[in-house]
Amino acid sequence: MADEKPVAGNARSRTSYSTKNISYAQIKSVVGTVTTVAALASALLAFVAGATMAAKITGLVNAVGTAVNNVASPSSSHGVRVTISTTRYYRKGNHIPHRTVKQITGAALY
């Protein structure tokens, strides 16, 4: 959460970015032996509590689903690294956020 910047057009919000690694073994333990794209997207969202998924990373989710289905023994040292943006919205004169939005904005294989 070291990378913070104000959101354009709204001076009372801050966005921070973080990453989370999810191994193939963790994914396979959640979704089972045969993975659909919908099941994989649900599993990624389950690992990041309270998050939504950006539409631009659905192609990578499909590629990861194919990789998980084709691996007989899933690796715990390889998987998906997701980028999470957390935007906190503040009311005028208050330092406590009244709304927090988490979104998976990127994903890459590691």
ABEGO torsion letter per residue (X at the ends): XABBBBBBGBAABBBBBBBBBBBAAAAAAAAEABBBAAAAAAAAAAABBGBBBBAAAAAAAAAAAAAAAABABBBAABEBBBBBBBBBBBBBGBABBABBBBBBABBBBX
